[in-house]
């Protein structure tokens, strides 16, 4: 393999595997197919070179519409409305006469991306799932359905799609291994922990670099309360994480949670500094990891100094954007944690106004019904109105799941609000 080629897991031995991963594709260029297959592999493995693989595919075939469309999905997953014009330009390019023939799969992907940028992530997921039912061995469709169902908090939909794909993919092949990693996580999110662990470990036997499967087993151990075992499970995983994108920071977040629960919060703070709070400020998931980790550290009596301030700077830049409720509550948390109460209150007010203006939009409904009340509860804790915060969390109940994210992610803020352990930030009040 030439030095310019993307680094692949060791069990990818020939171009035939990349060709299978590329799937149905409207191109006759073998290089474009190979590079697009590498991009699909990157999506499945959460690899940092995924966008480079798409660019290589486009260099080989400048009219490869699928590469443009998947690039649009990569931008949309960041949850930022300020990126919508760029994504729409990508869609326009893919539809331009003479750009490239759109096959059935490209048209399916394009419709789903258009639905998603219109605030209908639910409809986008439904459309992609219909395509997966017709092509259950399509690893790209499987991963996109899995990701969208995760974002909208549809754990049953995640499981349905993963089970469909696993029955069609070669059981011990690379794509089949990634399918089992997705199945493992979907089982865990549906409370089927024994099966989830079994599938996750099976996926890792097929491909030890399957970061999603590794992370899924960590979820199982956390849900069972096996904190020391979980810390051991994630320790010394540098080789498996080589080449992984900022998802490596989320895996580190899990390791830090295990250490906090196991009584080693000082080591968790070190993980925050070296492996969580180290990514550019482009992805709300990095803010989620860092802010909730700081919140948990403080709830366990750890002084975190001025570590909230960089998160507050990121949050300040997102005022008025409001692309995703899950992102917004962590921006509010960052501002509140840094002591910027007025800015946090202004952010919540802006969330509500944005949701009202986009009233028919699925994402906006979640923002108004779930994100804004939870953000209000964060402010209530900040000001010592603990009973009001607890009451809001109880009212929301299972509705919090509509925000997306995992069980572990969704639990952190309500748990801290319920137990009033986030009271470091409170200045007086009823604490």
C-alpha positions in Angstrom: 0.0 0.0 0.0 1.4 3.4 -1.0 2.3 5.9 1.7 -0.5 8.2 0.6 -3.2 5.5 1.2 -5.3 5.7 4.4 -4.1 3.3 7.2 -6.5 0.5 7.6 -7.1 -2.1 10.3 -4.8 -5.1 9.8 -7.5 -7.5 8.7 -8.2 -5.4 5.5 -5.9 -7.2 3.2 -7.1 -6.4 -0.3 -9.2 -4.1 -2.4 -12.1 -6.5 -2.6 -13.1 -5.7 1.0 -13.1 -2.0 0.2 -15.1 -2.7 -3.0 -17.7 -4.5 -0.8 -17.8 -1.7 1.6 -18.4 0.8 -1.2 -21.5 -1.0 -2.2 -23.8 0.2 -5.0 -22.0 3.2 -6.5 -22.5 5.3 -9.6 -18.9 5.2 -10.9 -16.8 3.2 -13.2 -13.5 4.3 -11.6 -11.9 1.6 -9.5 -9.8 4.1 -7.6 -12.9 6.1 -6.7 -14.7 2.9 -5.5 -11.7 1.9 -3.4 -11.4 5.3 -1.7 -15.1 5.5 -1.2 -14.9 2.1 0.5 -12.2 3.4 2.7 -14.5 6.3 3.6 -17.2 3.9 4.6 -14.7 2.0 6.6 -13.8 5.3 8.3 -17.4 5.9 9.2 -17.8 2.4 10.6 -14.6 2.7 12.6 -14.9 6.4 13.6 -11.6 7.1 11.9 -9.9 10.5 11.6 -9.1 10.0 7.9 -12.7 9.6 6.7 -13.0 13.0 5.0 -9.6 12.5 3.4 -10.8 9.3 1.9 -13.9 11.1 0.5 -11.6 13.7 -1.0 -9.4 11.0 -2.6 -12.6 9.4 -4.0 -13.6 12.8 -5.5 -10.1 13.3 -6.9 -10.4 10.0 -8.7 -13.9 10.7 -9.9 -14.9 14.4 -9.6 -18.5 13.5 -10.4 -18.9 11.0 -7.6 -22.2 12.2 -6.1 -22.2 9.7 -3.3 -18.9 11.2 -1.9 -20.5 14.7 -1.9 -23.6 13.4 -0.1 -21.7 11.5 2.6 -19.6 14.6 3.1 -22.9 16.4 3.8 -23.8 13.8 6.4 -20.5 14.3 8.0 -21.2 18.0 8.4 -24.8 17.5 9.5 -23.8 15.2 12.4 -22.1 18.2 14.0 -25.5 19.5 14.8 -24.8 23.1 13.8 -27.3 25.2 11.8 -24.5 27.6 10.7 -23.3 24.7 8.5 -26.6 24.3 6.7 -25.7 26.6 3.8 -22.6 24.6 3.2 -24.5 21.3 3.3 -27.1 22.8 0.9 -24.3 23.7 -1.5 -23.1 20.1 -1.3 -26.7 18.9 -2.2 -26.9 21.4 -5.1 -23.6 20.2 -6.4 -24.7 16.6 -6.2 -27.9 17.4 -8.2 -26.2 19.6 -10.8 -26.7 18.4 -14.4 -23.6 16.6 -15.6 -22.1 16.2 -12.1 -22.7 12.5 -12.1 -25.4 9.9 -12.5 -27.6 9.5 -9.4 -28.4 5.8 -8.7 -31.1 4.6 -6.5 -28.8 4.6 -3.5 -27.6 8.1 -4.1 -31.1 9.4 -4.4 -32.1 7.7 -1.2 -29.1 9.3 0.6 -29.9 12.7 -0.9 -33.5 12.6 0.2 -32.5 11.6 3.7 -29.9 14.4 4.0 -32.5 16.9 2.7 -35.0 15.8 5.4 -32.3 16.1 8.1 -31.3 19.6 7.2 -35.0 20.5 7.2 -35.1 19.5 10.9 -36.7 16.1 10.2 -34.2 13.7 11.5 -37.0 11.2 12.2 -38.1 11.2 8.6 -34.5 10.9 7.4 -34.0 7.9 9.6 -37.2 6.3 8.2 -36.1 6.9 4.7 -32.6 5.4 5.3 -34.2 2.4 7.0 -36.4 1.7 4.1 -33.3 1.6 2.0 -31.6 -0.8 4.4 -34.6 -3.1 4.3 -34.1 -3.4 0.5 -30.3 -3.7 0.9 -29.6 -5.1 4.4 -26.0 -5.9 3.5 -25.2 -2.2 2.9 -22.8 -1.2 5.7 -23.1 2.5 4.9 -26.9 2.5 5.2 -26.6 0.4 8.4 -24.3 2.9 10.1 -26.2 6.0 9.0 -29.5 4.5 10.3 -27.8 3.5 13.5 -26.4 7.0 13.9 -29.6 8.9 13.2 -31.7 6.6 15.5 -29.1 7.3 18.2 -29.3 11.0 17.7 -33.2 11.0 18.0 -33.1 8.7 21.0 -34.8 5.7 19.2 -33.1 2.7 20.8 -35.7 0.3 19.4 -35.1 1.6 15.9 -31.3 1.2 16.4 -31.9 -2.5 17.4 -34.2 -3.1 14.5 -31.7 -1.8 12.0 -28.7 -3.6 13.5 -30.6 -7.0 13.7 -31.6 -6.6 10.0 -28.0 -5.9 8.9 -26.4 -8.6 11.0 -28.6 -11.3 9.4 -27.4 -10.1 5.9 -23.7 -9.3 6.4 -21.1 -12.0 6.2 -20.8 -13.1 9.9 -17.0 -13.0 10.2 -16.3 -10.4 7.6 -15.2 -6.8 8.4 -18.6 -5.3 7.8 -20.2 -8.1 9.7 -18.0 -7.3 12.7 -19.0 -3.6 12.6 -22.6 -4.7 12.4 -22.2 -6.7 15.5 -20.7 -3.7 17.2 -23.8 -1.7 16.3 -26.0 -4.6 17.5 -24.1 -4.7 20.8 -24.7 -1.1 21.5 -28.4 -1.3 20.5 -28.9 -4.2 22.8 -27.3 -2.3 25.6 -29.5 0.7 25.1 -32.5 -1.6 25.3 -31.3 -3.1 28.6 -30.2 -6.5 27.2 -26.8 -6.4 28.8 -25.7 -10.1 28.6 -26.4 -10.2 24.9 -24.8 -6.8 24.4 -21.6 -7.9 26.0 -21.5 -11.1 24.0 -22.0 -9.3 20.7 -19.5 -6.6 21.6 -16.8 -9.1 22.4 -17.6 -11.1 19.3 -17.2 -7.9 17.2 -13.8 -7.2 18.8 -12.6 -10.7 18.0 -13.3 -10.0 14.4 -11.7 -6.5 14.6 -9.9 -5.5 17.7 -10.0 -1.9 16.5 -13.8 -1.6 16.5 -14.0 1.5 18.7 -17.8 1.3 18.8 -17.9 -2.3 20.0 -15.2 -1.5 22.6 -17.3 1.4 23.8 -20.5 -0.7 23.9 -18.9 -3.3 26.3 -17.9 -0.3 28.5 -21.5 0.8 28.5 -22.6 -2.7 29.7 -20.1 -2.7 32.5 -21.2 0.8 33.6 -24.8 -0.1 33.6 -24.1 -3.1 35.7 -22.1 -1.0 38.2 -18.8 -2.9 37.5 -16.7 0.2 37.8 -13.3 -1.3 38.6 -13.7 -3.9 35.8 -14.8 -1.2 33.4 -11.7 0.9 34.3 -9.5 -2.1 33.6 -11.4 -2.8 30.3 -10.6 0.6 29.0 -7.0 1.0 30.4 -4.1 0.8 28.0 -6.1 0.9 24.8 -3.8 3.2 22.8 -3.2 0.7 20.0 -6.9 0.1 19.5 -7.6 3.9 19.5 -4.8 4.7 16.9 -6.3 6.5 14.0 -9.7 7.1 15.8 -11.2 10.6 15.6 -12.5 12.5 18.5 -14.6 9.5 19.5 -11.4 8.5 21.3 -12.2 11.3 23.6 -15.6 9.9 24.4 -14.0 6.5 25.1 -11.7 8.3 27.5 -14.8 10.0 29.1 -16.1 6.5 29.9 -12.8 5.5 31.5 -12.9 8.7 33.6 -16.4 7.8 34.8 -15.3 4.4 35.8 -12.4 5.9 37.8 -14.6 8.4 39.5 -17.0 5.7 40.6 -14.0 3.5 41.7 -12.7 6.3 43.9 -9.9 7.5 41.7 -11.2 11.0 40.8 -7.7 12.4 40.6 -6.9 10.1 37.7 -10.2 11.1 36.0 -9.1 14.7 36.1 -5.9 13.8 34.4 -7.8 12.0 31.7 -9.9 15.2 31.2 -6.8 17.2 30.7 -4.9 14.8 28.4 -7.6 13.0 26.5 -11.0 14.7 26.7 -10.4 18.5 26.6 -8.0 18.3 23.6 -10.1 18.6 20.5 -10.9 21.7 18.3 -14.2 23.4 19.2 -16.2 22.1 16.3 -18.2 19.2 17.7 -20.8 19.5 20.5 -20.0 15.9 21.6 -16.6 17.1 22.8 -18.3 19.8 24.8 -20.7 17.2 26.2 -17.8 14.9 27.3 -15.8 17.7 28.9 -18.7 19.5 30.6 -20.4 16.4 32.1 -17.0 15.1 33.3 -16.3 18.4 35.1 -19.7 18.3 36.6 -19.2 14.8 38.0 -15.8 15.7 39.3 -17.1 18.6 41.1 -20.0 16.5 42.5 -17.3 14.3 44.0 -15.5 17.2 45.6 -12.8 17.7 43.1 -11.6 21.3 42.5 -11.4 21.8 38.7 -10.0 25.4 38.7 -10.7 27.4 35.6 -11.3 24.4 33.3 -14.9 25.5 32.6 -13.8 28.7 30.9 -12.7 27.2 27.5 -16.1 25.4 27.3 -17.9 28.7 28.0 -16.1 30.3 25.1 -17.3 27.5 22.7 -20.8 27.9 24.1 -20.8 31.6 23.7 -20.1 31.2 20.0 -23.1 28.9 19.5 -25.7 31.4 20.8 -28.5 31.7 18.3 -27.5 28.5 16.4 -29.6 25.8 18.3 -29.3 22.9 15.9 -29.8 20.2 18.5 -31.2 20.1 22.0 -28.6 17.6 23.3 -25.9 20.1 22.2 -27.7 23.1 23.7 -28.1 21.8 27.2 -24.3 21.2 27.4 -23.6 24.7 26.1 -25.9 26.0 28.9 -24.1 23.7 31.4 -20.7 25.1 30.2 -21.8 28.7 30.7 -23.4 28.0 34.1 -20.4 26.0 35.2 -18.1 28.9 34.3 -20.2 31.3 36.4 -21.7 33.2 33.5 -25.3 33.1 34.7 -26.6 36.0 32.6 -25.2 34.5 29.4 -26.6 31.0 30.3 -30.1 32.6 30.9 -29.8 34.4 27.5 -28.8 31.1 25.8 -31.9 29.4 27.2 -34.2 32.3 26.1 -32.6 32.0 22.7 -33.3 28.2 22.6 -37.0 28.8 23.3 -37.3 31.5 20.7 -35.6 29.4 18.0 -37.8 26.5 18.8 -41.0 28.6 18.5 -39.9 30.0 15.2 -39.3 26.5 13.8 -42.5 25.0 15.4 -43.2 22.3 12.8 -39.7 21.0 12.9 -39.0 17.7 14.7 -35.7 19.0 16.2 -37.3 22.2 17.3 -40.1 20.3 19.2 -37.5 18.3 21.1 -35.6 21.6 21.8 -38.8 23.2 23.2 -40.3 20.2 25.0 -37.1 18.6 26.5 -34.0 20.7 26.0 -35.4 24.0 27.3 -36.9 22.6 30.5 -33.7 20.7 31.3 -31.7 23.9 30.6 -34.0 25.8 32.9 -33.3 23.1 35.6 -29.6 23.7 35.2 -30.1 27.4 35.9 -32.3 26.6 38.8 -29.5 24.5 40.4 -27.1 27.3 39.7 -29.3 29.7 41.7 -30.1 27.2 44.5 -33.7 26.5 43.4 -33.1 22.8 43.9 -36.7 21.7 44.5 -37.9 23.3 41.3 -35.0 21.7 39.4 -35.9 18.2 40.8 -39.5 18.7 40.0 -38.6 19.6 36.4 -36.5 16.5 36.0 -39.2 14.3 37.4 -41.8 15.8 35.1 -39.6 15.1 32.1 -39.0 11.5 33.1 -38.5 9.3 30.1 -39.0 12.3 27.7 -35.3 13.0 28.2 -34.7 10.1 25.9 -36.0 12.2 23.0 -32.9 14.3 23.1 -30.8 11.3 21.9 -27.4 10.3 23.3 -26.8 7.2 25.3 -28.4 6.1 28.6 -25.1 7.1 30.4 -25.0 10.5 28.7 -28.6 11.3 29.4 -28.3 10.3 33.0 -25.5 12.6 34.1 -27.3 15.9 34.3 -30.6 14.7 35.7 -28.7 12.6 38.3 -26.8 15.6 39.4 -29.9 17.7 39.5 -31.8 15.1 41.4 -29.1 14.6 44.0 -28.2 18.4 44.2 -24.6 17.4 44.1 -23.8 20.0 41.5 -24.0 22.7 44.2 -20.5 24.0 43.9 -21.8 26.6 41.5 -24.6 27.7 43.8 -24.3 31.1 45.4 -26.7 30.9 48.3 -30.3 29.7 47.8 -32.1 26.8 49.4 -29.1 24.3 49.2 
